[in-house]
Amino acid sequence: MVARPRSKAKIAKRSKRCEKCGALIGRQTRCRKCHKRQ
């Protein structure tokens, strides 16, 4: 099996985005930038 970098589409699907500032949040409850609850 060839080790490939993970595609951005898969990462975007798995992780959420903050509604307010649009920052990528992984599995956290709140955003890093504006600390809005998810």
PyMOL Python script that loads the backbone (N, CA, C, O; Angstrom):
from pymol import cmd

cmd.read_pdbstr("""\
ATOM      1  N   MET A   1       0.842  -1.206   0.000  1.00  0.00           N
ATOM      2  CA  MET A   1       0.000   0.000   0.000  1.00  0.00           C
ATOM      3  C   MET A   1       0.877   1.255   0.000  1.00  0.00           C
ATOM      4  O   MET A   1       1.866   1.337   0.728  1.00  0.00           O
ATOM      5  N   VAL A   2       0.500   2.217  -0.818  1.00  0.00           N
ATOM      6  CA  VAL A   2       1.279   3.448  -0.910  1.00  0.00           C
ATOM      7  C   VAL A   2       0.758   4.448   0.114  1.00  0.00           C
ATOM      8  O   VAL A   2      -0.448   4.672   0.218  1.00  0.00           O
ATOM      9  N   ALA A   3       1.668   5.042   0.865  1.00  0.00           N
ATOM     10  CA  ALA A   3       1.263   6.043   1.859  1.00  0.00           C
ATOM     11  C   ALA A   3       1.005   7.369   1.162  1.00  0.00           C
ATOM     12  O   ALA A   3       1.918   7.992   0.620  1.00  0.00           O
ATOM     13  N   ARG A   4      -0.239   7.785   1.184  1.00  0.00           N
ATOM     14  CA  ARG A   4      -0.606   9.042   0.527  1.00  0.00           C
ATOM     15  C   ARG A   4      -1.009  10.076   1.562  1.00  0.00           C
ATOM     16  O   ARG A   4      -1.520   9.723   2.625  1.00  0.00           O
ATOM     17  N   PRO A   5      -0.787  11.335   1.269  1.00  0.00           N
ATOM     18  CA  PRO A   5      -1.286  12.379   2.177  1.00  0.00           C
ATOM     19  C   PRO A   5      -2.810  12.378   2.169  1.00  0.00           C
ATOM     20  O   PRO A   5      -3.434  12.142   1.134  1.00  0.00           O
ATOM     21  N   ARG A   6      -3.395  12.641   3.313  1.00  0.00           N
ATOM     22  CA  ARG A   6      -4.860  12.623   3.404  1.00  0.00           C
ATOM     23  C   ARG A   6      -5.448  13.769   2.595  1.00  0.00           C
ATOM     24  O   ARG A   6      -4.954  14.897   2.625  1.00  0.00           O
ATOM     25  N   SER A   7      -6.506  13.454   1.880  1.00  0.00           N
ATOM     26  CA  SER A   7      -7.114  14.479   1.030  1.00  0.00           C
ATOM     27  C   SER A   7      -7.843  15.499   1.889  1.00  0.00           C
ATOM     28  O   SER A   7      -8.343  15.187   2.969  1.00  0.00           O
ATOM     29  N   LYS A   8      -7.890  16.715   1.386  1.00  0.00           N
ATOM     30  CA  LYS A   8      -8.516  17.798   2.152  1.00  0.00           C
ATOM     31  C   LYS A   8     -10.016  17.588   2.279  1.00  0.00           C
ATOM     32  O   LYS A   8     -10.627  18.015   3.258  1.00  0.00           O
ATOM     33  N   ALA A   9     -10.604  16.936   1.298  1.00  0.00           N
ATOM     34  CA  ALA A   9     -12.046  16.686   1.343  1.00  0.00           C
ATOM     35  C   ALA A   9     -12.405  15.777   2.518  1.00  0.00           C
ATOM     36  O   ALA A   9     -13.405  15.990   3.203  1.00  0.00           O
ATOM     37  N   LYS A  10     -11.579  14.772   2.734  1.00  0.00           N
ATOM     38  CA  LYS A  10     -11.840  13.846   3.837  1.00  0.00           C
ATOM     39  C   LYS A  10     -11.686  14.541   5.173  1.00  0.00           C
ATOM     40  O   LYS A  10     -12.476  14.321   6.092  1.00  0.00           O
ATOM     41  N   ILE A  11     -10.669  15.379   5.281  1.00  0.00           N
ATOM     42  CA  ILE A  11     -10.426  16.105   6.529  1.00  0.00           C
ATOM     43  C   ILE A  11     -11.584  17.067   6.810  1.00  0.00           C
ATOM     44  O   ILE A  11     -12.045  17.185   7.945  1.00  0.00           O
ATOM     45  N   ALA A  12     -12.039  17.741   5.773  1.00  0.00           N
ATOM     46  CA  ALA A  12     -13.135  18.696   5.932  1.00  0.00           C
ATOM     47  C   ALA A  12     -14.423  17.982   6.332  1.00  0.00           C
ATOM     48  O   ALA A  12     -15.227  18.514   7.097  1.00  0.00           O
ATOM     49  N   LYS A  13     -14.611  16.767   5.806  1.00  0.00           N
ATOM     50  CA  LYS A  13     -15.812  16.024   6.135  1.00  0.00           C
ATOM     51  C   LYS A  13     -15.801  15.605   7.593  1.00  0.00           C
ATOM     52  O   LYS A  13     -16.825  15.652   8.274  1.00  0.00           O
ATOM     53  N   ARG A  14     -14.612  15.190   8.070  1.00  0.00           N
ATOM     54  CA  ARG A  14     -14.512  14.649   9.418  1.00  0.00           C
ATOM     55  C   ARG A  14     -14.545  15.732  10.480  1.00  0.00           C
ATOM     56  O   ARG A  14     -15.099  15.533  11.561  1.00  0.00           O
ATOM     57  N   SER A  15     -13.948  16.888  10.170  1.00  0.00           N
ATOM     58  CA  SER A  15     -13.877  17.939  11.176  1.00  0.00           C
ATOM     59  C   SER A  15     -14.942  18.994  10.912  1.00  0.00           C
ATOM     60  O   SER A  15     -15.410  19.160   9.785  1.00  0.00           O
ATOM     61  N   LYS A  16     -15.310  19.694  11.960  1.00  0.00           N
ATOM     62  CA  LYS A  16     -16.342  20.734  11.825  1.00  0.00           C
ATOM     63  C   LYS A  16     -15.712  22.091  11.589  1.00  0.00           C
ATOM     64  O   LYS A  16     -14.519  22.301  11.812  1.00  0.00           O
ATOM     65  N   ARG A  17     -16.554  23.009  11.127  1.00  0.00           N
ATOM     66  CA  ARG A  17     -16.114  24.393  11.014  1.00  0.00           C
ATOM     67  C   ARG A  17     -16.958  25.257  11.935  1.00  0.00           C
ATOM     68  O   ARG A  17     -18.135  24.983  12.168  1.00  0.00           O
ATOM     69  N   CYS A  18     -16.335  26.304  12.451  1.00  0.00           N
ATOM     70  CA  CYS A  18     -17.070  27.219  13.327  1.00  0.00           C
ATOM     71  C   CYS A  18     -18.027  28.059  12.490  1.00  0.00           C
ATOM     72  O   CYS A  18     -17.654  28.545  11.422  1.00  0.00           O
ATOM     73  N   GLU A  19     -19.257  28.233  12.964  1.00  0.00           N
ATOM     74  CA  GLU A  19     -20.244  28.996  12.195  1.00  0.00           C
ATOM     75  C   GLU A  19     -19.898  30.475  12.157  1.00  0.00           C
ATOM     76  O   GLU A  19     -20.186  31.167  11.180  1.00  0.00           O
ATOM     77  N   LYS A  20     -19.273  30.957  13.236  1.00  0.00           N
ATOM     78  CA  LYS A  20     -19.039  32.393  13.355  1.00  0.00           C
ATOM     79  C   LYS A  20     -17.822  32.841  12.546  1.00  0.00           C
ATOM     80  O   LYS A  20     -17.920  33.750  11.722  1.00  0.00           O
ATOM     81  N   CYS A  21     -16.677  32.202  12.784  1.00  0.00           N
ATOM     82  CA  CYS A  21     -15.460  32.699  12.138  1.00  0.00           C
ATOM     83  C   CYS A  21     -14.947  31.755  11.055  1.00  0.00           C
ATOM     84  O   CYS A  21     -14.005  32.093  10.338  1.00  0.00           O
ATOM     85  N   GLY A  22     -15.562  30.560  10.927  1.00  0.00           N
ATOM     86  CA  GLY A  22     -15.186  29.652   9.845  1.00  0.00           C
ATOM     87  C   GLY A  22     -13.877  28.926  10.059  1.00  0.00           C
ATOM     88  O   GLY A  22     -13.333  28.352   9.116  1.00  0.00           O
ATOM     89  N   ALA A  23     -13.352  28.936  11.283  1.00  0.00           N
ATOM     90  CA  ALA A  23     -12.092  28.247  11.554  1.00  0.00           C
ATOM     91  C   ALA A  23     -12.341  26.740  11.648  1.00  0.00           C
ATOM     92  O   ALA A  23     -13.413  26.304  12.067  1.00  0.00           O
ATOM     93  N   LEU A  24     -11.357  25.970  11.259  1.00  0.00           N
ATOM     94  CA  LEU A  24     -11.490  24.519  11.337  1.00  0.00           C
ATOM     95  C   LEU A  24     -11.353  24.060  12.781  1.00  0.00           C
ATOM     96  O   LEU A  24     -10.367  24.376  13.448  1.00  0.00           O
ATOM     97  N   ILE A  25     -12.354  23.304  13.269  1.00  0.00           N
ATOM     98  CA  ILE A  25     -12.247  22.698  14.580  1.00  0.00           C
ATOM     99  C   ILE A  25     -12.282  21.190  14.383  1.00  0.00           C
ATOM    100  O   ILE A  25     -13.053  20.688  13.565  1.00  0.00           O
ATOM    101  N   GLY A  26     -11.471  20.480  15.113  1.00  0.00           N
ATOM    102  CA  GLY A  26     -11.462  19.026  14.982  1.00  0.00           C
ATOM    103  C   GLY A  26     -12.613  18.414  15.741  1.00  0.00           C
ATOM    104  O   GLY A  26     -13.764  18.523  15.317  1.00  0.00           O
ATOM    105  N   ARG A  27     -12.321  17.771  16.860  1.00  0.00           N
ATOM    106  CA  ARG A  27     -13.370  17.142  17.659  1.00  0.00           C
ATOM    107  C   ARG A  27     -13.668  17.962  18.905  1.00  0.00           C
ATOM    108  O   ARG A  27     -14.339  17.490  19.822  1.00  0.00           O
ATOM    109  N   GLN A  28     -13.167  19.189  18.933  1.00  0.00           N
ATOM    110  CA  GLN A  28     -13.360  20.019  20.116  1.00  0.00           C
ATOM    111  C   GLN A  28     -14.790  20.547  20.168  1.00  0.00           C
ATOM    112  O   GLN A  28     -15.506  20.546  19.167  1.00  0.00           O
ATOM    113  N   THR A  29     -15.185  20.996  21.346  1.00  0.00           N
ATOM    114  CA  THR A  29     -16.530  21.515  21.533  1.00  0.00           C
ATOM    115  C   THR A  29     -16.610  22.973  21.116  1.00  0.00           C
ATOM    116  O   THR A  29     -17.643  23.422  20.621  1.00  0.00           O
ATOM    117  N   ARG A  30     -15.526  23.714  21.311  1.00  0.00           N
ATOM    118  CA  ARG A  30     -15.577  25.135  20.987  1.00  0.00           C
ATOM    119  C   ARG A  30     -14.437  25.531  20.070  1.00  0.00           C
ATOM    120  O   ARG A  30     -13.418  24.849  19.961  1.00  0.00           O
ATOM    121  N   CYS A  31     -14.655  26.666  19.414  1.00  0.00           N
ATOM    122  CA  CYS A  31     -13.695  27.157  18.431  1.00  0.00           C
ATOM    123  C   CYS A  31     -12.473  27.745  19.112  1.00  0.00           C
ATOM    124  O   CYS A  31     -12.568  28.323  20.194  1.00  0.00           O
ATOM    125  N   ARG A  32     -11.328  27.592  18.469  1.00  0.00           N
ATOM    126  CA  ARG A  32     -10.093  28.102  19.059  1.00  0.00           C
ATOM    127  C   ARG A  32     -10.031  29.620  18.993  1.00  0.00           C
ATOM    128  O   ARG A  32      -9.534  30.274  19.909  1.00  0.00           O
ATOM    129  N   LYS A  33     -10.549  30.178  17.884  1.00  0.00           N
ATOM    130  CA  LYS A  33     -10.408  31.624  17.682  1.00  0.00           C
ATOM    131  C   LYS A  33     -11.412  32.419  18.504  1.00  0.00           C
ATOM    132  O   LYS A  33     -11.038  33.279  19.301  1.00  0.00           O
ATOM    133  N   CYS A  34     -12.714  32.117  18.298  1.00  0.00           N
ATOM    134  CA  CYS A  34     -13.726  32.969  18.946  1.00  0.00           C
ATOM    135  C   CYS A  34     -14.401  32.256  20.120  1.00  0.00           C
ATOM    136  O   CYS A  34     -15.269  32.835  20.774  1.00  0.00           O
ATOM    137  N   HIS A  35     -14.009  31.000  20.393  1.00  0.00           N
ATOM    138  CA  HIS A  35     -14.501  30.244  21.548  1.00  0.00           C
ATOM    139  C   HIS A  35     -16.011  30.099  21.579  1.00  0.00           C
ATOM    140  O   HIS A  35     -16.621  30.059  22.647  1.00  0.00           O
ATOM    141  N   LYS A  36     -16.607  30.021  20.400  1.00  0.00           N
ATOM    142  CA  LYS A  36     -18.048  29.838  20.334  1.00  0.00           C
ATOM    143  C   LYS A  36     -18.369  28.354  20.513  1.00  0.00           C
ATOM    144  O   LYS A  36     -17.696  27.494  19.945  1.00  0.00           O
ATOM    145  N   ARG A  37     -19.402  28.063  21.307  1.00  0.00           N
ATOM    146  CA  ARG A  37     -19.785  26.674  21.544  1.00  0.00           C
ATOM    147  C   ARG A  37     -20.278  26.045  20.248  1.00  0.00           C
ATOM    148  O   ARG A  37     -20.956  26.693  19.451  1.00  0.00           O
ATOM    149  N   GLN A  38     -19.936  24.794  20.047  1.00  0.00           N
ATOM    150  CA  GLN A  38     -20.339  24.113  18.814  1.00  0.00           C
ATOM    151  C   GLN A  38     -21.597  23.317  19.069  1.00  0.00           C
ATOM    152  O   GLN A  38     -22.110  22.664  18.161  1.00  0.00           O
TER     153      GLN A  38
END
""", "prot")
cmd.dss("prot")
cmd.show_as("cartoon", "prot")
cmd.util.cbc("prot")
cmd.orient("prot")
